[in-house]
Structures are given as C-alpha cells and as structure tokens.
Amino acid sequence: MAERLDRLGMSRLIADKIEHDPVLLEIGLENIVRWIANSIDQQHKLMEWRDRILAARKSPEGLLEILALLREDSERAEYEREFAPFAGVLTAMERRPFYLKCSYTH
C-alpha cells in the first residue's frame, strides 16, 4: 500500500511539474520514440500515451486529461500510469524522498 501511494505521489509531482511547464511533455514523446525503437513490449499502450501527449499539446482540455490521469487515485489510472513515459521529468533530488520513504516501509 505504501509503495502504491509513493508511486502516486511521484506521479502527482510529475503532473505538477508538467502543469507548470508543459514543455516537459516533450520528454514523454522522446521516451516513447526511444522505447518503441528498442522494441519495448506494450507498444500500443505507449501509442495511447503518445496520442494523449499530442492532444495535450493542441488543447488545454488535452493537457487537463493527462494531469487528471497522473493525479487520479483509482485502479484504472494506476494501470494507465504503469506505461506513463515521463521518466526523466523528475530530478534525482525530487525522486529521493519517495525512494527513502519506500525503503523504510519494507
């Protein structure tokens, strides 16, 4: 349970950063291109994220959809976030408290 909450906390921090600076969506697109080129499994899920990101670049509603998905506490959102391409949006210092908190719960 604590690990799930830590992942949600990191996801919400990613949403906060993207909301503040939507240019960070480009990191997600770059990751998707690289991961697909490396034949990562679940490419259809990555393509769904690509479509979301492209929609977010075109409209405020698209951006709000991504932010809501990153912040939502539901099983569906958690499943979708498993394929979220936002590795690299958070710095090591921003991730550190989540990893420390998780390590103390095991």
KOLDOZA-931761 format. One line per field, with one value per residue (C-alpha): residue number from 1; residue in three letters; x, y, z. Coordinates in nm, 2 decimals, always signed. Example, Ala and Ser with C-alpha at 12.3 -4.5 7.8 and 13.67 -1.06 7.14 Angstrom:
% residues 2
pos c(1  2) $
code c(ALA  SER) $
u c(+1.23  +1.37) $
v c(-0.45  -0.11) $
w c(+0.78  +0.71) $
//
This chain:
% residues 106
pos c(1  2  3  4  5  6  7  8  9  10  11  12  13  14  15  16  17  18  19  20  21  22  23  24  25  26  27  28  29  30  31  32  33  34  35  36  37  38  39  40  41  42  43  44  45  46  47  48  49  50  51  52  53  54  55  56  57  58  59  60  61  62  63  64  65  66  67  68  69  70  71  72  73  74  75  76  77  78  79  80  81  82  83  84  85  86  87  88  89  90  91  92  93  94  95  96  97  98  99  100  101  102  103  104  105  106) $
code c(MET  ALA  GLU  ARG  LEU  ASP  ARG  LEU  GLY  MET  SER  ARG  LEU  ILE  ALA  ASP  LYS  ILE  GLU  HIS  ASP  PRO  VAL  LEU  LEU  GLU  ILE  GLY  LEU  GLU  ASN  ILE  VAL  ARG  TRP  ILE  ALA  ASN  SER  ILE  ASP  GLN  GLN  HIS  LYS  LEU  MET  GLU  TRP  ARG  ASP  ARG  ILE  LEU  ALA  ALA  ARG  LYS  SER  PRO  GLU  GLY  LEU  LEU  GLU  ILE  LEU  ALA  LEU  LEU  ARG  GLU  ASP  SER  GLU  ARG  ALA  GLU  TYR  GLU  ARG  GLU  PHE  ALA  PRO  PHE  ALA  GLY  VAL  LEU  THR  ALA  MET  GLU  ARG  ARG  PRO  PHE  TYR  LEU  LYS  CYS  SER  TYR  THR  HIS) $
u c(+0.00  +0.28  +0.46  +0.14  +0.10  +0.46  +0.41  +0.10  +0.29  +0.56  +0.30  +0.13  +0.46  +0.52  +0.17  +0.26  +0.58  +0.41  +0.12  +0.38  +0.59  +0.40  +0.72  +0.81  +0.56  +0.84  +1.04  +0.74  +0.74  +1.12  +1.09  +0.81  +1.02  +1.32  +1.13  +0.94  +1.27  +1.41  +1.10  +0.96  +0.65  +0.31  +0.38  +0.00  +0.00  +0.28  +0.09  -0.21  +0.02  +0.16  -0.19  -0.26  +0.05  -0.02  -0.37  -0.23  +0.00  -0.31  -0.56  -0.60  -0.85  -0.60  -0.35  -0.61  -0.68  -0.31  -0.29  -0.60  -0.48  -0.15  -0.32  -0.62  -0.63  -0.80  -0.71  -0.77  -0.54  -0.28  -0.29  -0.25  +0.04  +0.23  +0.30  +0.35  +0.65  +0.76  +1.09  +1.33  +1.08  +1.17  +1.52  +1.71  +1.66  +1.29  +1.26  +1.48  +1.22  +0.99  +1.26  +1.37  +1.01  +0.96  +1.28  +1.16  +0.83  +0.99) $
v c(+0.00  +0.25  +0.17  +0.24  +0.57  +0.66  +0.59  +0.81  +1.08  +1.08  +1.08  +1.38  +1.56  +1.49  +1.63  +1.95  +2.00  +1.94  +2.18  +2.44  +2.37  +2.18  +2.17  +1.87  +1.67  +1.65  +1.42  +1.18  +1.19  +1.14  +0.84  +0.69  +0.72  +0.56  +0.28  +0.18  +0.18  -0.06  -0.29  -0.24  -0.45  -0.29  -0.05  +0.00  +0.15  +0.38  +0.49  +0.57  +0.80  +0.95  +1.04  +1.19  +1.40  +1.52  +1.61  +1.79  +2.00  +2.11  +2.19  +2.28  +2.00  +1.75  +1.88  +1.86  +1.49  +1.40  +1.59  +1.42  +1.08  +1.14  +1.26  +1.02  +0.76  +0.47  +0.12  +0.23  +0.53  +0.33  +0.08  +0.35  +0.51  +0.19  +0.28  +0.66  +0.78  +1.05  +0.90  +1.20  +1.46  +1.44  +1.51  +1.27  +1.51  +1.52  +1.14  +1.08  +1.14  +0.88  +0.62  +0.68  +0.66  +0.33  +0.18  +0.24  +0.06  -0.27) $
w c(+0.00  +0.09  -0.23  -0.43  -0.25  -0.32  -0.69  -0.68  -0.50  -0.77  -1.04  -0.88  -0.86  -1.23  -1.30  -1.10  -1.30  -1.63  -1.54  -1.45  -1.77  -2.04  -2.25  -2.02  -2.23  -2.49  -2.25  -2.27  -2.65  -2.67  -2.43  -2.64  -2.96  -2.79  -2.62  -2.94  -3.13  -2.87  -2.92  -2.57  -2.50  -2.48  -2.77  -2.81  -2.45  -2.55  -2.85  -2.64  -2.43  -2.74  -2.86  -2.52  -2.53  -2.88  -2.77  -2.47  -2.69  -2.90  -2.63  -2.27  -2.24  -2.36  -2.10  -1.83  -1.92  -1.87  -1.55  -1.41  -1.51  -1.34  -1.02  -1.00  -0.73  -0.90  -1.02  -1.38  -1.35  -1.17  -1.46  -1.72  -1.53  -1.55  -1.91  -1.85  -2.04  -1.81  -1.68  -1.66  -1.57  -1.20  -1.09  -0.87  -0.58  -0.64  -0.65  -0.35  -0.07  -0.24  -0.26  +0.10  +0.22  +0.03  +0.17  +0.52  +0.47  +0.36) $
//
